[in-house]
Amino acid sequence: MKKVSVLLVFLLGFVVFPVTVFAASSPSVSYQTNVQSQGRQSWKTNAQTSGTTGKGK
């Protein structure tokens, strides 16, 4: 009877306190650029080009 009680408490522990780890599948980064004389650009994520290219002053 004692073994059954210990097993029951052990199993209920997993129901009350499940051992589950939630992690992001892959981290991400968001960033925004402020371009001189144009203002803020739209939000970009994960290595997208931000700002302007080929428009040097």
Contact map, one row per residue, 1 for C-alpha under 8 A:
111110000000000000000000000000000000000000000000000000000
111111000000000000000000000000000000000000000000000000000
111111100000000000000000000000000000000000000000000000000
111111110000000000000000000000000000000000000000000000000
111111111000000000000000000000000000000000000000000000000
011111111100000000000000000000000000000000000000000000000
001111111110000000000000000000000000000000000000000000000
000111111111000000000000000000000000000000000000000000000
000011111111100000000000000000000000000000000000000000000
000001111111110000000000000000000000000000000000000000000
000000111111111000000000000000000000000000000000000000000
000000011111111100000000000000000000000000000000000000000
000000001111111111000000000000000000000000000000000000000
000000000111111111100000000000000000000000000000000000000
000000000011111111000000000000000000000000000000000000000
000000000001111111000000000000000000000000000000000000000
000000000000111111100000000000000000000000000000000000000
000000000000111111110000000000000000000000000000000000000
000000000000010011111000000000000000000000000000000000000
000000000000000001111100000000000000000000000000000000000
000000000000000000111110000000000000000000000000000000000
000000000000000000011111000000000000000000000000000000000
000000000000000000001111100000000000000000000000000000000
000000000000000000000111111000000000000000000000000000000
000000000000000000000011111000000000000000000000000000000
000000000000000000000001111100000000000000000000000000000
000000000000000000000001111110000000000000000000000000000
000000000000000000000000011111000000000000001100000000000
000000000000000000000000001111100000000000001100000000000
000000000000000000000000000111110000000000111100000000000
000000000000000000000000000011111000000000111000010000000
000000000000000000000000000001111100000111110000010000000
000000000000000000000000000000111110000111100000011000000
000000000000000000000000000000011111011110000000001000000
000000000000000000000000000000001111111110000000001100000
000000000000000000000000000000000111111000000000000000000
000000000000000000000000000000000011111000000000000000000
000000000000000000000000000000000111111110000000000000000
000000000000000000000000000000000111111110000000000000000
000000000000000000000000000000011110011111000000000000000
000000000000000000000000000000011110011111100000011000000
000000000000000000000000000000011000000111110000000000000
000000000000000000000000000001111000000011111000000000000
000000000000000000000000000001110000000001111111110000000
000000000000000000000000000111100000000000111111000000000
000000000000000000000000000111000000000000011111000000000
000000000000000000000000000000000000000000011111100000000
000000000000000000000000000000000000000000011111110000000
000000000000000000000000000000000000000000010011111100000
000000000000000000000000000000111000000010010001111100000
000000000000000000000000000000001110000010000000111110000
000000000000000000000000000000000010000000000000111111100
000000000000000000000000000000000000000000000000001111110
000000000000000000000000000000000000000000000000000111110
000000000000000000000000000000000000000000000000000111111
000000000000000000000000000000000000000000000000000011111
000000000000000000000000000000000000000000000000000000111
